[in-house]
């Protein structure tokens, strides 16, 4: 007969998490690398006491903002190819709802994240408990219901024995290549402290090996036939290539058949920048090389990508006669835009295609055309990122300076604003994982917290966070966490005095500069923010530099958590490359600039429908 052990619900949850194992890079390791926790009345007594006793086998990390700590956990999972993950626990109320944005980040990017917010009293004894949301017509609602639309799996634990079914279900979602995403378990405060006699077998070590589903034979045959008929094939590599650990397989596949490769934001660095068939970024922020080939291609093999609008140029990039093969573990993504689906693990699917294609080759002229385009773009990028003589450097020139200081083990990290577009075009990764962008949800404030997550996942890497002043002002408190943990984290802060990216978009759609740059906002005077002093006040080493060359030197000299501030020009972005993006322009306006922009927009829509 199975033995029993009496534990509180919180103790059982923590013990269960500590017993889960994963296979990653040939090693068996704990699946959960730790728990980020900000304690409040809704979790300090239950979860806090349980985590204290498990602090050696399941480390607890203190953060300064609930959204930020969840960002760090997301970045950790991404940098670990979804093979390892972290959990986050908060109190009830604002501590819980602060994590909703992060849950959306994980949901959009298909990344595992376990959220454990405190919840109302299941007994309703002290109703309404502090910070409880009261719905006048539904007594079962709590603030944690906000997590439902941004969670792959949601449950509210109202009895301690519910863990016996809820936790295994949560693990299935967190480790499944197709369903992967955030899981939210609302932990009722009173139930956290309630005891139950759990089966000891529930806490046995469990190894979660990566599932690698093979393709259906009929779907495979159809995809092989389409590729064999292609004269101008192109591979679009997405994040799924990284998560399937299929980067090497992708490079060998492209090389064997002479097929050029373009990379999405999540897929970038799947191939080394120097690979002869790597055309670089594709889509709205794409290189001229990748986008020219995408427009000419008659066959697109989309590997592990959800084909968002920045990748497809709002579905205006690919030629109207191009066929699409969707190689993806998730059928929802595999069949997008009338694609021929190939539902499979990226690596297993590519291997199956390779066997079926045998001695087939893309036409030599197409492969040669790709290499000419690649060389031309590399020349353009070198010119654009080189130091100039203007009073302030562009974002691209700052990227060039960071690149000059980067080694093969450098990971560059960024999220929202203008920097992701410039990095997508110009950053040159030497190995997989050298480029870490959160651009599925384009979440400002991800950057510094995300840098912590990457550094925890890859302590041997040099992690360089690039962040604009607008995003820094939204969320910077995790600098103190980085200092506390003794991490070497280099933050390059580009100060363009506002939201420069959106100001450019505003003007590009005919609008007047308004409410984006400090100088165009309501108020008597723009604030003079000393970012160097601010970062130093949080414990970081902080310097301000004036030139790209000085920036390169400062990065090379950085030790510990370091913030390097440099002023940049908000008006300049790389004109070369790129593609149209569907941003709706007002149909009626008294501004002639808007009217002209609307005419151009209507013309683009008409062309899209042809």
C-alpha positions, 0 to 999 in steps of 0.5 A, spaced: 500 500 500 502 506 498 504 510 504 502 517 505 505 524 508 501 529 511 503 536 508 500 543 507 497 544 500 503 549 499 508 544 502 506 539 497 506 544 491 513 546 493 515 538 494 512 536 487 516 542 483 522 540 486 521 533 484 521 534 477 527 533 472 528 534 465 533 532 460 537 538 457 544 538 453 545 531 455 544 532 462 538 530 467 537 537 471 531 540 475 526 542 471 524 548 475 531 552 476 527 556 482 522 560 484 521 568 484 517 570 489 514 577 492 511 575 499 505 579 501 499 577 506 496 572 500 502 567 500 507 569 505 505 564 511 503 558 506 508 559 500 513 562 504 514 557 509 514 552 504 519 555 500 523 556 506 524 549 507 526 547 500 530 553 499 536 548 497 533 544 492 528 549 489 532 556 490 527 562 491 529 569 488 527 576 491 525 581 485 522 588 486 516 588 481 512 582 479 511 583 472 519 584 471 520 577 475 515 573 471 519 577 465 526 574 468 522 567 468 520 567 461 527 569 458 530 564 462 525 559 459 527 562 452 534 561 453 533 554 456 530 552 449 524 551 453 527 545 457 527 548 463 523 553 467 521 557 473 515 559 477 513 566 480 509 566 486 505 573 489 500 575 494 493 576 492 491 583 489 496 588 485 501 583 486 497 578 482 495 582 477 501 585 475 503 578 472 498 578 467 502 582 462 508 577 463 503 572 462 501 575 455 508 575 453 509 568 455 502 566 451 504 569 445 511 567 445 509 560 446 514 559 453 513 555 459 511 560 465 508 557 472 504 563 475 502 561 483 498 568 485 495 568 492 487 568 491 481 569 495 479 564 501 476 558 499 472 558 505 469 565 504 470 566 512 473 573 512 470 575 505 472 580 503 479 579 504 484 585 503 485 586 496 479 581 494 475 583 488 468 583 489 463 581 483 456 583 485 453 578 480 458 572 481 461 570 487 466 565 484 470 571 481 477 573 483 482 578 480 486 572 478 480 570 473 484 576 469 489 570 467 484 566 464 485 569 457 492 569 457 494 562 460 494 555 456 491 552 463 488 555 469 485 552 475 484 555 482 486 550 488 480 550 493 482 544 496 488 541 497 487 534 494 486 538 487 493 538 486 493 531 485 490 532 478 492 539 477 499 539 477 500 533 473 496 537 468 500 543 469 506 539 467 503 536 461 502 543 458 508 546 460 513 541 457 508 540 451 512 542 444 505 544 441 501 547 447 507 550 451 505 556 454 503 560 461 500 556 467 496 559 472 494 556 479 490 561 483 492 559 490 487 560 495 490 563 502 486 558 507 488 552 502 495 554 502 495 552 509 491 546 510 493 539 510 492 533 507 495 526 507 498 526 500 500 519 497 508 519 497 508 516 490 506 523 488 513 526 490 517 521 486 522 524 481 519 525 474 523 526 468 520 530 462 523 528 456 522 532 450 517 530 445 519 530 438 513 528 434 514 525 427 510 527 421 504 524 418 506 520 412 501 523 407 503 530 409 510 529 408 509 526 401 505 532 399 511 537 402 516 533 398 512 534 392 511 541 393 519 542 394 521 538 388 517 542 384 520 549 387 524 553 382 525 558 387 525 555 394 526 559 401 526 557 408 523 562 413 526 559 420 522 561 426 523 560 434 521 553 433 528 551 430 531 553 437 526 550 441 527 543 437 534 544 438 534 543 430 539 549 428 545 544 426 540 540 422 537 546 419 544 549 417 545 542 414 539 541 410 539 548 407 547 547 405 545 540 402 539 543 398 542 550 396 536 553 399 537 560 402 534 561 409 531 568 412 530 568 420 524 571 424 525 575 430 525 569 434 528 565 429 534 569 428 541 566 430 538 559 428 544 560 423 551 563 424 551 570 421 557 568 416 553 562 413 553 562 406 545 561 405 543 566 411 539 572 408 538 575 415 532 578 417 525 577 414 519 582 413 517 589 416 524 589 419 528 585 414 534 585 410 534 587 403 537 580 401 531 576 405 525 580 402 527 580 395 528 573 395 521 572 399 518 576 394 521 572 388 520 565 392 515 560 389 515 556 395 516 558 402 518 552 407 516 556 414 519 552 420 517 553 427 514 560 426 507 563 427 508 567 421 506 574 425 505 580 421 512 583 422 514 576 418 509 576 413 509 584 411 502 583 413 501 578 408 504 582 403 511 580 402 510 573 399 509 573 392 501 571 390 503 565 387 508 562 392 506 556 396 507 555 403 509 549 407 508 550 415 512 545 419 510 546 426 508 542 432 502 546 433 497 545 427 494 552 428 500 555 426 502 549 421 496 551 417 496 558 416 494 562 410 492 556 406 499 552 407 500 545 406 501 543 413 507 538 416 505 537 423 512 535 426 518 537 431 522 541 426 528 537 427 525 530 425 521 534 420 527 537 416 530 530 417 524 526 414 524 532 408 531 530 407 530 523 406 525 524 401 528 529 397 534 525 396 538 528 390 534 534 389 537 541 389 534 548 388 536 551 381 544 553 382 542 560 379 537 561 385 542 559 390 547 564 387 542 569 386 541 569 394 549 569 395 549 575 391 544 578 395 547 576 401 554 580 400 550 586 397 546 587 404 552 585 408 556 591 405 550 595 406 550 593 413 557 595 414 556 602 412 550 603 416 553 601 422 559 604 422 561 611 426 559 617 423 560 625 423 553 627 426 552 630 433 549 624 435 549 617 433 544 612 430 541 606 433 545 602 428 551 606 429 550 604 437 549 597 434 555 597 430 559 599 437 556 593 441 558 588 435 565 591 436 565 589 443 562 582 442 565 575 442 562 569 440 559 567 447 555 574 447 548 574 447 544 581 445 537 582 448 532 587 447 524 588 446 520 593 444 521 600 440 526 602 434 532 597 437 528 591 435 528 593 428 535 595 427 538 589 431 534 584 427 537 587 420 544 588 423 546 584 429 551 578 427 550 572 431 556 567 431 552 561 434 545 559 436 542 563 442 546 569 441 540 573 439 534 574 444 528 578 442 521 579 445 518 581 439 512 577 439 508 581 444 513 587 444 513 588 451 516 595 453 520 593 460 522 586 458 529 588 457 533 588 464 529 583 467 530 579 461 537 580 461 537 577 468 533 571 466 538 569 460 544 570 465 541 565 470 540 560 464 547 561 461 552 564 466 558 563 462 555 568 456 556 575 456 549 578 456 548 585 453 541 588 454 540 594 449 534 598 452 531 605 450 530 611 455 522 610 454 523 602 456 528 603 461 523 608 465 517 603 465 521 598 468 528 598 471 528 596 478 531 589 477 537 592 476 537 592 484 536 584 483 542 583 478 546 587 483 544 583 489 545 576 485 552 579 483 551 578 476 555 580 470 550 584 466 551 589 461 546 594 460 547 599 454 541 605 455 540 609 448 537 616 450 533 619 445 529 623 449 522 619 448 519 614 444 523 615 438 520 609 434 513 611 435 514 618 433 517 616 426 511 611 425 506 617 427 510 622 422 510 616 417 503 616 417 502 623 416 501 625 423 504 631 427 509 629 432 505 629 438 506 626 445 512 621 444 518 625 444 519 630 451 519 636 447 512 634 444 509 633 450 504 637 454 508 641 460 512 647 461 519 643 461 522 637 459 525 633 464 533 632 464 533 625 467 540 623 469 540 616 467 547 614 469 546 617 476 539 613 477 542 607 475 548 608 480 543 609 485 540 602 484 547 599 486 550 598 478 556 601 476 554 607 471 558 611 466 556 615 460 559 615 454 559 620 448 561 616 442 560 609 439 568 608 440 567 610 447 561 605 448 565 599 445 571 600 450 566 601 456 563 594 454 570 591 454 571 594 461 565 592 464 564 588 470 558 586 475 552 590 473 554 595 469 549 601 465 552 605 459 548 611 457 549 614 450 545 619 447 542 618 440 538 621 434 531 619 435 530 621 427 534 616 424 533 609 422 535 604 417 532 606 410 535 600 407 531 593 407 524 593 410 517 592 408 510 595 408 506 594 414 499 595 415 498 601 420 491 603 418 491 611 416 485 615 418 480 616 412 478 623 414 483 628 416 484 636 416 491 635 415 494 634 408 499 630 410 494 625 413 490 625 407 496 623 402 498 618 407 491 615 406 492 615 399 498 611 399 495 606 404 489 605 400 494 604 394 498 598 398 491 595 400 489 595 393 496 592 391 495 587 396 488 584 394 491 583 387 
